[in-house]
Amino acid sequence: MSVSVEKLEKNFVALEVTVDSEKFVSAVNQAAKNLAKKVNVPGFRKGKAPRRMVELHVGKEALYDEALDHLIGPAYATAVMESGIDPVDRPEVDLVQIEEGKDLIFKAKVMVKPEVELGVYQGLKIEQDAVSITEDQVMEALVSKQQQHARLVTLEEGKVENDDTITLDFEGFVDGVPFVGGKAEGYELTIGSGTFIPGFEEGLLGTEIGQHVEVNVTFPDEYHSTELAGKGAVFKTDVKKIQRKELSALDDEFAKDVSEFETLDELKSDLRNKLMKSTELRMKDEHLKKIIAKVVDNASVEIPEVMITERIKVMVEDLNRNLTQQGMTMEQYYQFTNTTEEVMQERLRPQAAESVKMDLVLETIAKVEGIEVSEDEVDEEIKKLSELHGQDAKMLKNALIARGELQFYKQSLISEKTVNYLVEQNT
């Protein structure tokens, strides 16, 4: 088999693949055997008809189609490997020559990864911001812990205030008619959480226990239900219970109750140290992001639409997987965020495009600078990963191989080394 490569416009290449005549004849003969098992040839049992009779029965074109189905895929895959191209989409295949006794020749037009024109990626001198923690930040962390350990007290009487957790019955009406999903009993709602559509929670402020209140709201124009989007509604509500947070005093007793420390000063010192460490990590991450963003911005590349579409698909799949772990469906997510699949995909487009560009730029820099990972380095990282998750390293590696993910894992390690290289070169 031989392959020639022709560069076309806009990230397309054409592979002309020549398959030896003997291999083509062999594929046609095998196709005849396959078809003999599928069709009824008069005078022969299934699978026993000779090739000539099968060809007369189904026609040469059907015979060739069967042969090509089993021949072109592997031949194209081999041609991709031999030519060194990096396809990002399925090929368009055209037959150039198909005749027994002659070589099979076909052309495969396919989109490949675009070439990146690197800009300046060394000596940018991007400094990391200094890390500092103020007493106000420490106090905010302390108050947050105070809120976390607050206990809910059920009021005997009183009016709804912001941050209260209330239990209520409600039913929604549009033009005097109740709508599906607009009714609930014994529903718990924290006022100020933004759980309901704008205006609902605010309309309950000042309501007393046992009081009936009608809350007027307007559904957002982009609401997930087209029947309700942009329409005014009335919610008839009854507040059954009000619970309010009771905060502990910020003193030594509080420190003993919520931590292993004996005094409030010790607790504050611990919070200060944790804030310092988390801020250092955040600053380091922001510094890294600034460097990568500048390097990527300095580069130029024309990204094929199919790569952006595929990245959006991956992002949606990741979101779906995370939601499933939280016990939520995509449909519920669209409902809670007042969006749709189409709207969300469009919102993800800029992020997806930037993500693809970053990957392409890092990959190009790695090639230019000769940044690679050895098998020993891969094994060492897999060992660390296995220890983190309590798995056997060999089994984890075999699982990556079985799922076809080892090459992606290697590429992620190369990207990580490339990022570290860029930090060294630009700080």
C-alpha positions as CSV (number, residue, x, y, z in Angstrom):
1,M,0.0,0.0,0.0
2,S,1.2,3.5,-0.8
3,V,0.0,7.0,0.3
4,S,0.5,10.5,-1.1
5,V,-0.6,13.6,0.7
6,E,-1.9,16.8,-0.9
7,K,-2.5,20.0,1.2
8,L,-5.8,21.7,0.3
9,E,-7.4,24.9,1.5
10,K,-8.6,25.7,5.1
11,N,-7.0,22.8,7.0
12,F,-8.0,20.1,4.6
13,V,-5.7,17.5,3.1
14,A,-6.3,14.8,0.5
15,L,-4.8,11.3,0.9
16,E,-4.5,9.3,-2.3
17,V,-4.3,5.7,-1.1
18,T,-3.2,2.8,-3.4
19,V,-4.1,-0.7,-2.3
20,D,-2.3,-3.6,-4.0
21,S,-4.4,-5.5,-6.6
22,E,-3.8,-8.8,-4.8
23,K,-5.2,-7.4,-1.6
24,F,-8.2,-6.0,-3.4
25,V,-8.9,-9.4,-5.1
26,S,-8.7,-11.1,-1.8
27,A,-11.2,-8.6,-0.3
28,V,-13.6,-9.2,-3.2
29,N,-13.3,-13.0,-2.8
30,Q,-14.0,-12.7,0.9
31,A,-17.0,-10.4,0.1
32,A,-18.4,-13.2,-2.1
33,K,-18.1,-15.7,0.8
34,N,-19.8,-13.2,3.1
35,L,-22.7,-12.5,0.7
36,A,-23.1,-16.2,0.0
37,K,-24.1,-16.7,3.6
38,K,-26.7,-13.9,3.4
39,V,-28.5,-14.4,0.1
40,N,-30.3,-17.3,-1.4
41,V,-28.7,-18.4,-4.7
42,P,-30.9,-20.8,-6.6
43,G,-29.5,-24.4,-6.7
44,F,-27.0,-23.8,-3.7
45,R,-27.3,-24.0,0.0
46,K,-26.5,-20.7,1.9
47,G,-22.7,-20.2,2.0
48,K,-22.0,-22.8,-0.6
49,A,-22.5,-20.8,-3.8
50,P,-19.2,-20.1,-5.8
51,R,-18.1,-16.5,-6.3
52,R,-19.2,-16.4,-10.0
53,M,-22.8,-17.4,-9.1
54,V,-22.9,-15.0,-6.2
55,E,-21.8,-12.2,-8.5
56,L,-24.4,-13.1,-11.1
57,H,-27.1,-13.1,-8.4
58,V,-26.2,-9.8,-6.6
59,G,-24.2,-8.0,-9.2
60,K,-20.6,-6.9,-9.3
61,E,-21.4,-3.5,-7.7
62,A,-22.9,-5.2,-4.6
63,L,-19.8,-7.4,-4.4
64,Y,-17.5,-4.4,-4.6
65,D,-19.5,-2.5,-2.0
66,E,-19.1,-5.4,0.4
67,A,-15.4,-5.6,-0.2
68,L,-14.9,-1.8,0.2
69,D,-16.8,-1.8,3.5
70,H,-14.1,-4.1,4.9
71,L,-11.1,-2.7,3.1
72,I,-11.3,1.1,3.0
73,G,-11.6,1.6,6.8
74,P,-8.4,-0.2,7.7
75,A,-6.6,1.1,4.6
76,Y,-7.5,4.7,5.6
77,A,-6.4,4.2,9.2
78,T,-3.1,2.9,8.0
79,A,-2.7,5.8,5.6
80,V,-3.4,8.3,8.4
81,M,-0.6,6.7,10.5
82,E,1.9,6.5,7.6
83,S,1.2,10.1,6.5
84,G,1.4,11.5,10.1
85,I,-1.7,13.7,9.7
86,D,-4.0,14.4,12.6
87,P,-7.7,14.3,11.4
88,V,-10.4,16.1,13.4
89,D,-13.4,14.9,11.4
90,R,-14.6,12.0,9.2
91,P,-13.1,11.8,5.7
92,E,-15.0,12.2,2.4
93,V,-14.0,9.2,0.3
94,D,-14.0,9.1,-3.5
95,L,-13.0,6.1,-5.6
96,V,-10.4,6.8,-8.3
97,Q,-9.9,3.3,-9.6
98,I,-11.7,0.1,-8.9
99,E,-11.2,-2.8,-11.3
100,E,-10.0,-6.4,-10.6
101,G,-6.5,-7.0,-11.8
102,K,-5.5,-3.4,-11.0
103,D,-4.6,-1.6,-7.8
104,L,-7.5,-0.1,-5.9
105,I,-7.1,3.7,-5.6
106,F,-9.2,6.0,-3.5
107,K,-8.9,9.6,-2.3
108,A,-9.9,10.6,1.2
109,K,-10.4,14.4,1.8
110,V,-10.3,15.1,5.6
111,M,-10.0,18.1,7.9
112,V,-6.9,18.1,10.1
113,K,-5.7,20.0,13.1
114,P,-4.8,23.6,12.0
115,E,-1.3,24.9,12.0
116,V,-0.6,27.3,14.9
117,E,1.4,30.5,14.3
118,L,3.1,31.0,17.6
119,G,3.7,34.5,19.0
120,V,6.0,35.4,21.8
121,Y,5.9,32.7,24.5
122,Q,9.2,33.3,26.4
123,G,10.4,36.2,28.5
124,L,7.0,37.8,29.1
125,K,8.0,38.5,32.7
126,I,4.5,38.1,34.3
127,E,5.0,38.4,38.0
128,Q,2.8,36.7,40.6
129,D,0.8,39.0,42.9
130,A,1.9,39.2,46.5
131,V,-0.1,37.2,49.0
132,S,-1.7,39.1,52.0
133,I,-4.5,38.4,54.4
134,T,-6.4,41.2,56.2
135,E,-8.1,41.0,59.5
136,D,-11.4,41.6,57.7
137,Q,-10.9,38.4,55.7
138,V,-10.2,36.5,58.9
139,M,-13.4,37.9,60.5
140,E,-15.4,37.0,57.4
141,A,-14.2,33.4,57.7
142,L,-15.0,33.4,61.4
143,V,-18.5,34.8,60.8
144,S,-19.0,32.2,58.0
145,K,-18.2,29.4,60.5
146,Q,-20.6,31.0,63.0
147,Q,-23.3,30.9,60.3
148,Q,-22.5,27.2,59.5
149,H,-22.9,26.3,63.1
150,A,-26.0,28.3,63.7
151,R,-29.1,26.4,64.8
152,L,-32.6,26.9,63.4
153,V,-35.1,28.0,66.0
154,T,-38.8,27.7,65.2
155,L,-40.7,30.9,66.0
156,E,-44.0,30.9,67.8
157,E,-44.8,34.2,66.2
158,G,-43.2,36.8,64.0
159,K,-42.8,37.9,60.5
160,V,-40.7,36.5,57.6
161,E,-37.3,38.1,57.3
162,N,-34.4,37.7,54.9
163,D,-32.4,34.5,55.6
164,D,-35.4,32.8,57.3
165,T,-36.3,29.2,56.4
166,I,-40.0,29.0,56.0
167,T,-42.4,26.2,55.3
168,L,-45.3,27.1,53.0
169,D,-48.1,25.8,50.8
170,F,-48.5,27.5,47.4
171,E,-50.3,27.3,44.1
172,G,-49.6,29.4,41.0
173,F,-52.2,30.8,38.6
174,V,-51.9,32.4,35.2
175,D,-55.0,34.3,34.0
176,G,-56.9,32.7,36.9
177,V,-55.9,29.1,35.8
178,P,-53.5,26.9,37.8
179,F,-50.5,25.7,35.8
180,V,-48.6,22.4,35.9
181,G,-45.8,22.3,38.5
182,G,-47.0,25.4,40.2
183,K,-48.4,23.8,43.4
184,A,-46.7,22.4,46.5
185,E,-47.5,21.7,50.1
186,G,-45.0,21.8,53.0
187,Y,-42.3,23.3,50.8
188,E,-39.2,24.5,52.6
189,L,-37.7,27.8,51.3
190,T,-34.9,29.9,52.5
191,I,-35.7,33.6,51.8
192,G,-32.9,35.2,49.8
193,S,-31.7,32.0,48.3
194,G,-32.9,32.9,44.8
195,T,-34.5,29.5,44.4
196,F,-37.8,30.9,43.0
197,I,-38.3,33.3,40.1
198,P,-37.6,37.0,40.8
199,G,-40.2,38.6,43.1
200,F,-41.5,35.5,44.8
201,E,-39.3,35.4,47.9
202,E,-39.3,39.2,48.2
203,G,-43.1,39.1,48.2
204,L,-43.2,36.9,51.3
205,L,-41.1,39.3,53.4
206,G,-43.1,40.6,56.4
207,T,-45.6,37.7,56.2
208,E,-46.8,36.3,59.5
209,I,-47.2,32.7,60.5
210,G,-50.5,31.4,59.3
211,Q,-51.1,34.4,57.0
212,H,-52.4,34.0,53.5
213,V,-50.6,36.1,50.9
214,E,-51.0,36.4,47.1
215,V,-47.7,37.2,45.5
216,N,-47.6,38.7,42.0
217,V,-44.7,37.8,39.8
218,T,-43.6,37.8,36.1
219,F,-41.9,34.8,34.6
220,P,-38.6,35.7,32.8
221,D,-38.8,35.9,29.0
222,E,-36.2,33.1,28.8
223,Y,-38.0,30.8,31.2
224,H,-37.7,27.1,30.2
225,S,-41.4,26.7,29.8
226,T,-42.6,28.6,26.7
227,E,-46.2,28.5,28.0
228,L,-45.1,30.6,31.0
229,A,-42.2,32.7,29.6
230,G,-42.9,36.4,30.0
231,K,-46.3,35.9,31.6
232,G,-47.6,37.4,34.8
233,A,-48.7,35.0,37.6
234,V,-50.3,35.0,41.0
235,F,-49.1,32.6,43.7
236,K,-51.5,32.0,46.5
237,T,-49.4,31.2,49.5
238,D,-49.9,30.1,53.2
239,V,-46.9,30.4,55.5
240,K,-47.0,27.5,57.9
241,K,-43.7,27.8,59.8
242,I,-40.8,30.3,60.2
243,Q,-37.4,29.1,61.3
244,R,-34.6,31.6,62.1
245,K,-30.9,31.1,62.7
246,E,-29.7,31.5,66.2
247,L,-26.0,32.5,66.3
248,S,-23.6,31.6,69.0
249,A,-21.5,34.4,70.6
250,L,-18.0,34.6,69.2
251,D,-16.0,33.7,72.3
252,D,-13.8,31.0,73.7
253,E,-16.8,28.7,74.2
254,F,-17.7,29.0,70.5
255,A,-14.1,28.0,69.6
256,K,-14.3,24.9,71.8
257,D,-17.6,23.9,70.3
258,V,-16.7,24.2,66.7
259,S,-13.0,23.3,66.6
260,E,-10.2,21.5,68.5
261,F,-9.0,24.9,69.9
262,E,-9.5,26.2,73.4
263,T,-9.6,29.9,72.6
264,L,-11.1,32.2,70.0
265,D,-7.6,33.6,69.3
266,E,-6.3,30.1,68.5
267,L,-9.2,29.5,66.1
268,K,-8.6,32.9,64.4
269,S,-4.9,32.1,64.0
270,D,-5.8,28.7,62.4
271,L,-8.3,30.4,60.0
272,R,-5.6,33.0,59.1
273,N,-3.1,30.2,58.3
274,K,-5.7,28.3,56.2
275,L,-6.6,31.5,54.4
276,M,-3.0,32.2,53.7
277,K,-2.4,28.7,52.2
278,S,-5.6,28.8,50.1
279,T,-4.8,32.3,48.9
280,E,-1.2,31.3,47.9
281,L,-2.7,28.4,45.9
282,R,-5.2,30.7,44.2
283,M,-2.6,33.3,43.4
284,K,-0.3,30.6,41.9
285,D,-3.2,29.4,39.8
286,E,-4.1,32.9,38.7
287,H,-0.5,33.6,37.8
288,L,-0.4,30.4,35.7
289,K,-3.6,31.4,34.0
290,K,-2.3,34.9,33.2
291,I,0.8,33.4,31.5
292,I,-1.1,30.8,29.5
293,A,-3.7,33.5,28.5
294,K,-1.0,35.8,27.2
295,V,0.8,33.0,25.4
296,V,-2.4,31.9,23.8
297,D,-3.4,35.4,22.9
298,N,-0.1,36.0,21.2
299,A,-0.7,33.0,18.9
300,S,-3.0,32.8,16.0
301,V,-4.9,29.9,14.5
302,E,-8.0,29.3,12.5
303,I,-10.0,26.7,14.5
304,P,-12.3,24.4,12.5
305,E,-15.9,24.6,13.6
306,V,-16.0,20.8,14.1
307,M,-13.4,21.1,16.9
308,I,-15.4,23.7,18.7
309,T,-18.6,21.6,18.3
310,E,-16.9,18.5,19.7
311,R,-15.5,20.5,22.6
312,I,-18.9,21.8,23.5
313,K,-20.2,18.2,23.4
314,V,-17.5,17.1,25.8
315,M,-18.3,20.0,28.2
316,V,-22.0,19.1,28.1
317,E,-21.2,15.5,28.8
318,D,-19.0,16.5,31.8
319,L,-21.8,18.7,33.1
320,N,-24.3,15.9,32.7
321,R,-22.0,13.5,34.6
322,N,-21.6,15.9,37.4
323,L,-25.3,16.5,37.7
324,T,-26.0,12.8,37.7
325,Q,-23.6,12.4,40.7
326,Q,-25.7,15.1,42.5
327,G,-28.9,13.3,41.6
328,M,-30.1,15.9,39.1
329,T,-31.0,15.5,35.4
330,M,-30.1,17.9,32.5
331,E,-33.9,18.7,32.2
332,Q,-34.0,19.8,35.8
333,Y,-30.9,21.8,35.3
334,Y,-32.4,23.6,32.3
335,Q,-35.5,24.3,34.4
336,F,-33.6,25.7,37.4
337,T,-31.4,27.9,35.3
338,N,-34.2,29.0,33.0
339,T,-32.3,28.0,29.9
340,T,-32.4,25.4,27.1
341,E,-29.9,23.0,25.5
342,E,-29.5,25.3,22.5
343,V,-29.0,28.4,24.7
344,M,-26.5,26.7,26.9
345,Q,-24.4,25.4,24.0
346,E,-24.2,28.8,22.5
347,R,-23.1,30.2,25.9
348,L,-20.4,27.5,26.0
349,R,-19.1,28.3,22.5
350,P,-16.6,31.1,23.5
351,Q,-15.2,29.0,26.3
352,A,-15.0,25.9,24.0
353,A,-13.2,27.9,21.3
354,E,-10.7,29.3,23.8
355,S,-10.1,25.8,25.3
356,V,-9.4,24.3,21.9
357,K,-7.0,27.1,21.0
358,M,-5.2,26.7,24.3
359,D,-4.7,22.9,23.6
360,L,-3.5,23.6,20.1
361,V,-1.0,26.2,21.3
362,L,0.4,24.1,24.1
363,E,0.7,21.1,21.8
364,T,2.6,23.2,19.2
365,I,5.0,24.6,21.9
366,A,5.6,21.1,23.2
367,K,6.6,19.9,19.6
368,V,8.8,23.0,19.0
369,E,10.6,22.6,22.4
370,G,10.7,18.8,22.3
371,I,8.8,18.4,25.5
372,E,7.8,14.8,26.0
373,V,7.1,12.3,28.7
374,S,8.9,8.9,29.1
375,E,7.2,5.7,29.9
376,D,8.8,5.8,33.4
377,E,7.3,9.2,33.9
378,V,3.9,8.0,32.8
379,D,4.1,5.0,35.2
380,E,5.2,7.2,38.0
381,E,2.2,9.5,37.5
382,I,-0.2,6.5,37.2
383,K,1.3,5.2,40.5
384,K,0.6,8.5,42.2
385,L,-3.0,8.5,40.8
386,S,-3.6,4.9,41.9
387,E,-2.4,5.7,45.5
388,L,-4.7,8.7,45.6
389,H,-7.7,6.6,44.7
390,G,-6.6,3.4,46.5
391,Q,-6.2,1.4,43.3
392,D,-3.6,-1.0,42.0
393,A,-1.3,0.9,39.6
394,K,-1.0,-1.9,37.1
395,M,-4.7,-2.4,37.0
396,L,-5.3,1.3,36.5
397,K,-2.9,1.4,33.6
398,N,-4.5,-1.6,32.0
399,A,-7.9,0.1,32.4
400,L,-6.6,3.2,30.6
401,I,-5.2,1.0,27.8
402,A,-8.5,-0.9,27.5
403,R,-10.6,2.3,27.3
404,G,-8.2,3.8,24.8
405,E,-7.4,6.6,27.2
406,L,-3.6,6.1,27.8
407,Q,-2.6,8.3,24.9
408,F,-4.9,11.1,26.2
409,Y,-3.4,10.7,29.6
410,K,0.1,11.0,28.1
411,Q,-0.9,14.1,26.3
412,S,-2.3,15.6,29.5
413,L,1.1,15.0,31.1
414,I,2.9,16.7,28.2
415,S,0.5,19.7,28.5
416,E,1.3,19.9,32.2
417,K,5.1,19.8,31.5
418,T,4.6,22.5,28.8
419,V,2.7,24.7,31.3
420,N,5.5,24.3,33.9
421,Y,8.0,25.2,31.1
422,L,6.1,28.4,30.3
423,V,5.9,29.4,33.9
424,E,9.7,29.0,34.2
425,Q,10.2,31.0,31.0
426,N,7.9,33.9,31.8
427,T,8.3,34.7,35.5
